[in-house]
Amino acid sequence: MFIKVSIRCFFIILLSAIPIFAEEVNFEDLVLKKSDGLTYLKFKTEPFSGSIAANEKHPFSGNFKNGLRHGKCNFFHKNGLLKESGEFKKGEKEGFWDTFDKNGNANGKIHYTKDKLTNGYVREQNLYDRLEVEYNFNDGRESTRIEYLYIRGRDDPSCKIFFENQKEVKRELFS
């Protein structure tokens, strides 16, 4: 009899605690305590665990555990479309992250280990949606880069510049 009552009490306590861990707040409700590097819900003494919702002022949604970003997180462009998506572990980017241009198109895949970029590629576009730079990374360093130069009024690049290990190795000119 005593064991049944204890088990029931345990489950009641466990179920009543679930909303605390599933709490979703806005970024404005949080504060970073510089002395320990942890995030807290304003007017609380325990590091924040829960989810935050993105908004125009803070275009980030994701989870926190014990005051650190942890689990699936998303960063958004100012227009509201997805910019980056990946995982945090104990406050650091970890694993593969997908990147997207301001139009929502996939433009890269980057691998992080303990918040350090290790391998991957990124394609960046300029204000006119023209491909501007392509980067490839290996062992945390830029291995190759291609820059595209445009003449005003033309949609196609007039020049491609190839770099390896941050040194120019070739130029292609187009008429």
TORGU-201012 format. One record per residue (C-alpha): residue number from 1; residue in one letter; y, z, x. Coordinates in Angstrom, 1 decimal. Example, Ala and Ser with C-alpha at 12.3 -4.5 7.8 and 13.67 -1.06 7.14 Angstrom:
! residues 2
{atom 1 "A" {-4.5 7.8 12.3}}
{atom 2 "S" {-1.1 7.1 13.7}}
END
This chain:
! residues 175
{atom 1 "M" {0.0 0.0 0.0}}
{atom 2 "F" {2.4 1.0 2.8}}
{atom 3 "I" {1.8 -2.3 4.6}}
{atom 4 "K" {2.5 -4.4 1.5}}
{atom 5 "V" {5.8 -2.6 1.0}}
{atom 6 "S" {6.7 -3.1 4.7}}
{atom 7 "I" {5.9 -6.8 4.5}}
{atom 8 "R" {8.0 -7.2 1.3}}
{atom 9 "C" {10.9 -5.4 2.9}}
{atom 10 "F" {10.7 -7.5 6.0}}
{atom 11 "F" {10.8 -10.7 4.0}}
{atom 12 "I" {13.7 -9.5 1.9}}
{atom 13 "I" {15.7 -8.7 5.0}}
{atom 14 "L" {14.7 -12.0 6.6}}
{atom 15 "L" {15.7 -14.0 3.6}}
{atom 16 "S" {19.0 -12.2 3.2}}
{atom 17 "A" {19.9 -13.0 6.9}}
{atom 18 "I" {19.3 -16.8 6.5}}
{atom 19 "P" {22.9 -17.6 5.1}}
{atom 20 "I" {24.4 -15.9 8.2}}
{atom 21 "F" {22.6 -18.2 10.6}}
{atom 22 "A" {23.2 -21.3 8.3}}
{atom 23 "E" {26.9 -20.6 8.1}}
{atom 24 "E" {29.1 -23.8 8.4}}
{atom 25 "V" {32.7 -23.4 9.3}}
{atom 26 "N" {35.6 -25.5 10.5}}
{atom 27 "F" {36.7 -25.7 14.2}}
{atom 28 "E" {39.9 -23.9 13.2}}
{atom 29 "D" {37.8 -20.8 12.3}}
{atom 30 "L" {36.6 -20.5 15.9}}
{atom 31 "V" {38.1 -19.1 19.1}}
{atom 32 "L" {36.9 -19.5 22.7}}
{atom 33 "K" {36.9 -16.2 24.6}}
{atom 34 "K" {37.8 -17.2 28.1}}
{atom 35 "S" {36.5 -14.0 29.8}}
{atom 36 "D" {32.9 -14.8 28.8}}
{atom 37 "G" {33.1 -18.5 27.9}}
{atom 38 "L" {31.6 -18.0 24.5}}
{atom 39 "T" {32.8 -19.1 21.1}}
{atom 40 "Y" {33.5 -16.5 18.3}}
{atom 41 "L" {34.3 -16.7 14.7}}
{atom 42 "K" {37.8 -15.4 14.3}}
{atom 43 "F" {37.9 -11.6 13.6}}
{atom 44 "K" {34.2 -11.1 14.6}}
{atom 45 "T" {32.8 -9.4 17.6}}
{atom 46 "E" {29.5 -11.3 18.0}}
{atom 47 "P" {29.3 -14.8 19.5}}
{atom 48 "F" {29.1 -17.5 16.8}}
{atom 49 "S" {25.8 -18.9 15.7}}
{atom 50 "G" {26.0 -21.6 13.0}}
{atom 51 "S" {27.3 -25.1 12.3}}
{atom 52 "I" {30.8 -26.6 12.4}}
{atom 53 "A" {32.0 -29.5 10.3}}
{atom 54 "A" {34.2 -32.2 11.8}}
{atom 55 "N" {37.7 -32.9 10.6}}
{atom 56 "E" {40.6 -35.1 11.7}}
{atom 57 "K" {42.1 -32.5 14.0}}
{atom 58 "H" {38.7 -31.6 15.6}}
{atom 59 "P" {36.3 -34.6 15.4}}
{atom 60 "F" {33.2 -32.7 16.4}}
{atom 61 "S" {30.3 -31.5 14.3}}
{atom 62 "G" {27.3 -29.6 15.5}}
{atom 63 "N" {25.6 -26.3 16.1}}
{atom 64 "F" {26.3 -23.2 18.1}}
{atom 65 "K" {23.8 -20.5 19.2}}
{atom 66 "N" {25.0 -17.2 20.6}}
{atom 67 "G" {28.5 -18.7 21.2}}
{atom 68 "L" {27.4 -21.9 23.0}}
{atom 69 "R" {26.9 -25.5 21.7}}
{atom 70 "H" {23.2 -25.9 21.1}}
{atom 71 "G" {21.2 -28.5 19.3}}
{atom 72 "K" {22.3 -31.8 17.7}}
{atom 73 "C" {26.0 -32.5 18.0}}
{atom 74 "N" {28.3 -35.5 17.1}}
{atom 75 "F" {31.7 -36.5 18.4}}
{atom 76 "F" {33.8 -38.9 16.3}}
{atom 77 "H" {36.6 -41.4 16.9}}
{atom 78 "K" {40.0 -40.7 15.3}}
{atom 79 "N" {39.0 -43.2 12.6}}
{atom 80 "G" {36.1 -41.0 11.6}}
{atom 81 "L" {33.3 -43.3 13.0}}
{atom 82 "L" {30.7 -41.8 15.3}}
{atom 83 "K" {31.6 -41.9 19.0}}
{atom 84 "E" {28.8 -39.9 20.7}}
{atom 85 "S" {25.6 -38.3 19.5}}
{atom 86 "G" {23.2 -36.1 21.4}}
{atom 87 "E" {21.9 -32.6 22.2}}
{atom 88 "F" {23.3 -29.5 23.8}}
{atom 89 "K" {21.2 -26.8 25.4}}
{atom 90 "K" {23.0 -23.6 26.1}}
{atom 91 "G" {26.4 -25.2 26.1}}
{atom 92 "E" {25.5 -28.2 28.3}}
{atom 93 "K" {24.8 -31.9 27.4}}
{atom 94 "E" {21.1 -32.5 27.8}}
{atom 95 "G" {18.9 -35.6 27.4}}
{atom 96 "F" {19.9 -39.0 26.1}}
{atom 97 "W" {23.2 -39.4 24.3}}
{atom 98 "D" {24.1 -42.5 22.3}}
{atom 99 "T" {27.7 -43.8 22.5}}
{atom 100 "F" {29.5 -46.0 20.0}}
{atom 101 "D" {32.7 -48.1 20.0}}
{atom 102 "K" {35.6 -47.5 17.5}}
{atom 103 "N" {34.0 -49.9 15.1}}
{atom 104 "G" {30.7 -48.0 15.0}}
{atom 105 "N" {28.7 -50.4 17.2}}
{atom 106 "A" {26.3 -48.9 19.7}}
{atom 107 "N" {27.8 -49.5 23.2}}
{atom 108 "G" {25.8 -47.2 25.5}}
{atom 109 "K" {23.0 -44.8 26.2}}
{atom 110 "I" {23.6 -42.0 28.8}}
{atom 111 "H" {21.2 -39.4 30.1}}
{atom 112 "Y" {22.5 -35.9 31.0}}
{atom 113 "T" {20.8 -33.1 32.9}}
{atom 114 "K" {22.6 -29.7 32.7}}
{atom 115 "D" {25.9 -31.5 31.6}}
{atom 116 "K" {25.7 -33.9 34.6}}
{atom 117 "L" {25.5 -37.6 33.9}}
{atom 118 "T" {22.3 -38.9 35.6}}
{atom 119 "N" {21.4 -42.4 34.3}}
{atom 120 "G" {22.6 -44.9 31.7}}
{atom 121 "Y" {25.1 -47.5 30.8}}
{atom 122 "V" {28.3 -47.8 28.9}}
{atom 123 "R" {30.3 -50.8 27.6}}
{atom 124 "E" {34.0 -50.2 26.9}}
{atom 125 "Q" {36.3 -52.4 24.8}}
{atom 126 "N" {40.0 -52.7 24.9}}
{atom 127 "L" {42.5 -52.4 22.0}}
{atom 128 "Y" {41.7 -56.0 20.9}}
{atom 129 "D" {37.9 -55.3 20.7}}
{atom 130 "R" {37.3 -57.4 23.8}}
{atom 131 "L" {34.7 -56.2 26.3}}
{atom 132 "E" {36.6 -54.8 29.2}}
{atom 133 "V" {34.1 -52.9 31.4}}
{atom 134 "E" {30.3 -52.4 31.7}}
{atom 135 "Y" {29.1 -49.5 33.7}}
{atom 136 "N" {25.6 -48.6 34.9}}
{atom 137 "F" {24.7 -45.2 36.4}}
{atom 138 "N" {21.8 -44.1 38.5}}
{atom 139 "D" {21.3 -40.6 39.9}}
{atom 140 "G" {24.6 -39.5 38.5}}
{atom 141 "R" {26.7 -42.2 40.3}}
{atom 142 "E" {28.1 -45.5 39.2}}
{atom 143 "S" {25.8 -48.1 40.6}}
{atom 144 "T" {27.2 -51.3 39.1}}
{atom 145 "R" {30.4 -52.2 37.2}}
{atom 146 "I" {31.6 -55.5 35.7}}
{atom 147 "E" {35.3 -55.8 34.8}}
{atom 148 "Y" {36.4 -58.5 32.4}}
{atom 149 "L" {40.0 -59.8 32.7}}
{atom 150 "Y" {41.7 -61.7 29.9}}
{atom 151 "I" {44.7 -64.0 29.8}}
{atom 152 "R" {47.1 -63.2 27.0}}
{atom 153 "G" {46.3 -65.2 23.9}}
{atom 154 "R" {42.7 -66.1 24.9}}
{atom 155 "D" {39.6 -64.6 23.4}}
{atom 156 "D" {37.2 -65.3 26.3}}
{atom 157 "P" {37.5 -63.6 29.7}}
{atom 158 "S" {39.2 -65.6 32.5}}
{atom 159 "C" {37.6 -63.6 35.2}}
{atom 160 "K" {34.6 -61.3 35.8}}
{atom 161 "I" {34.6 -58.9 38.8}}
{atom 162 "F" {31.3 -57.4 39.9}}
{atom 163 "F" {31.1 -54.1 41.7}}
{atom 164 "E" {28.2 -52.4 43.4}}
{atom 165 "N" {28.6 -48.8 44.6}}
{atom 166 "Q" {32.3 -49.0 43.7}}
{atom 167 "K" {32.9 -52.0 46.0}}
{atom 168 "E" {33.8 -55.5 44.8}}
{atom 169 "V" {31.0 -57.9 45.6}}
{atom 170 "K" {31.8 -61.0 43.6}}
{atom 171 "R" {34.3 -62.7 41.3}}
{atom 172 "E" {33.7 -65.4 38.7}}
{atom 173 "L" {36.7 -67.4 37.5}}
{atom 174 "F" {36.6 -69.3 34.2}}
{atom 175 "S" {39.0 -72.0 33.2}}
END
